[in-house]
Amino acid sequence: MQEKFLDINQPLPETLEEILKLEELCNTLTQKSKDINEYQKTLDMDISPFDYVEEVKVAMLYRARLWRSLHEWGTVLVDKWRTAPFELVDVAEIS
């Protein structure tokens, strides 16, 4: 897993786009590993563990949540609060 996804100085739009592509790849690999295991069961073969696929998927999930939260807080919510009249800011939405 590339550690650039843990660097806050990375450009947000490009990082979100790359994360989306990597999530799609993780989903494809997860499905392929399940398909292979099914074929192995059908052929009475030993089942190959694909633990690393699940580990990568979980690590990708955490990084994706981090960047999506950064996007939501940094560009959506904060901009909304900055432009709204003070009396109309929903305090429950902030906390």
N, C-alpha and C positions, 0 to 999 in steps of 0.2 A: 504494500500500500504506500503510495507516495505521500510523503509528509508535507507536501505543499498544500494539502487540504487542511492542514492544521495551522497554516500561516495566514493570519488575519490581513496581511498586506496584499494578498492575491486579489486581482480584480474580480468583483462579485459576479457580474453577468457571465464572464467566461468560465468561472469556476462552477457556477450552477449548471451551465450547459454541459460541461465535462462530466459533472457528477451524474446528470441525467443519463448520459451515454453509458457511463460505467454501471449505473443501476440496471439498465437494460441488459448489459452484458452479463452482470451477476445473475439476473433472472434467467437468462438463456442458459448459462452454465449450470444453474441449479436444476433446471428442467432436464438438461442433457444428462446430468449425473443420476437423476431419478429414472430416466429412461434406460440408461445403461444398467442400473440395478434391477430394473424390471426384466430386461433381457437376460441378465445373469440368473435371476430366479427361474425364468421360463426354461432356461437351458441347464438347470441344476448345477450351476457354477457357484464358486465362492463369491460372496458379495464383496465388492471393492468398497472400502470406506472412502468417502469424499468429504472428510472432515474439514479440510482446508477451504472447500467451496463455501461451506456454511460460515466459517470464521471470517472469510473475506466479505461475505454478504452482510454479516453483523457489523463489521468494521465500517463498511460502506454506508450502512443505515445510520450509524451514529454521526458520521461526517456529513451526510446529506441533511440530517436534522439540524445540525449545527449551522450549516450554510443557509438553509431555508429559514431558520429562526432569525439569523442575522439579517437576511433580506427582509423578512416581515417586519422586524423591529426597526431596522434602519431606514427602510424606504417607504414602507406602507404606513405603519402606525405612527411613527414619530412625525412624518410629514403631515399626516392627518391632524395630529395634535397641535403642531406648530401653526397651521393655517386656520384652525377652528377658533372661534371666540372662546375665551376662557370659561365662560359660564356654560358652554355646551360640551366641554370635554367630559367624557364619561370616565369617572374615576375607577369604576369597577373594571373597565377594560384595561386600564394601566396595571392594576395589581394582580 
